[in-house]
Amino acid sequence: MHTLLQFLGRSYPLFLFIFLELVCLVLMINHHHYQRVSYLHGANAFNGYIDEKISGWGEFLLLRESNEQLLAYNETLLSEVYRTDNFTDINSKEAVTDTLCDPKNNAPYIFHSAKVINRTVNRQHNYLTINKGSNDGIKAEMGVISNEGLVGIVKNVSANYATVMTLIHKESKISALLSTTKNFGSLRWNGKSALMAQLYDIPSYVPIPMNDTLVTSGFSAIFPEGIPIGIVKEKSISKGDSFYVLDIKLLTDFHTLYNVYIIEYTDLEERLQLEASTIKGLGE
Amino acid sequence: MNRLLGLNITRFIGLMLFQLFILNEIDLHNFINPYIYPLIILLMPRTLKPWMLMLLSFFVGILIDGYSNTLGIHASACVFLAFIRPAVLQLVQPRLGYNDIEDPGSAKLGFQWFISYAFICILLHHIFYFSVEAWGFSNLPQLGMRILSSFLVSMLMVILYRLFFKTKIFDS
């Protein structure tokens, strides 16, 4: 007993080390080690406040760029309006292909605009913090887009802030569609460059047009169909594999991203209920 | 002793602010994430009890984690660094011993001594941190690149720090 106590006394640093590492491990696992820390709620609000202050400066520096982005986006919107106006007289099915802009279609999507107040781009798990939270109707698992293209998915929400898991995040996985061949694949990120992501699961018999645009498939309830994601830049296939890995140049520049839109899908519950009841029906 | 305490607290605040608001904000490259805050732990008084050192390091790590969205990762790397620090100090001990020199940053220990001490500690810290961040060794070449490139930049900054603050503060 005496020797045991002596042993414990002598090697307490080791036990303390193991204990503290276990505490860290618990902390990591509790936050899935890639999820945004909501930590103590107060701490998050405090961090959010500081982030917003810092971002005030960044905002100023990026004004010119974000102005240009907004102008470009306005142009596309105007042309969209013009197009739909022109086509309303013609009773044609192709008149409006974009469900988002079709007033008659009663599109089930609501867009909330928000500003990016903090971001990381050089980690393996990259997040944005935006200045809208549950008070503004933001919930977890909502899609986030920018003027340029897809950004990511809302992960954690506090009262006034939310964190967004971006495309450049090791756990990010988005169902995407090649716009010319209409083939589906799964978009993930290999952790190398903040400008490129990878599209998997495109069968090798599909002819891949370079510089083709990659858009969202609309299969998940998170994003509507047809939101641009990136441009196909390179294809590769490992020996013996029957699926391509495509390098996709992302349209969203996560370094300068400033204005984002959060997509709320109002029919989400209805859709999920229907799908759940169908699956349940099959089970019986 | 009081002087040493004041020095450590100033260093803690200064390096923390530098790390969080400058280094973390600068985006050099996806593979380069320099960390200078381990210096806070490296330069704590030499005779600090191991448990004290570990708890303080844990605290430093949690603070960094809280602001950089990595709860637990920096803390674990800091605790690891605190755990191995006595062994590293033993390893790089000068031929004549430490002679009651409390502050590992003291100029009496020499520039070369400091660099070899910091080299080992920062390298081990980076290896530990980036392995935990990547959550495994599944992509070893990429992990290696991240460790190496970040380490080189961190080390450069440690050397700059040493050159800047050597004469004024370290001689106690």
Interface residues (C-beta under 8 A of the other chain):
Chain A: Y12 P13 L14 L16 F17 L20 E21 V23 C24 L25 V26 L27 M28 N30 H31 H33 R36 V37 Y39 A43 N47 I54 T120 V121 N122 R123 Q124 Y127 G191 K192 S193 A194 H255
Chain B: F21 E25 D27 L28 H29 N30 F31 I32 N33 P50 W51 M54 L55 F58 G61 D65 G66 Y67 S68 N69 T70 L71 G72 I73 A75 S76 V79 F80 F83 P86 V132 E133 A134 W135 N139 Q142
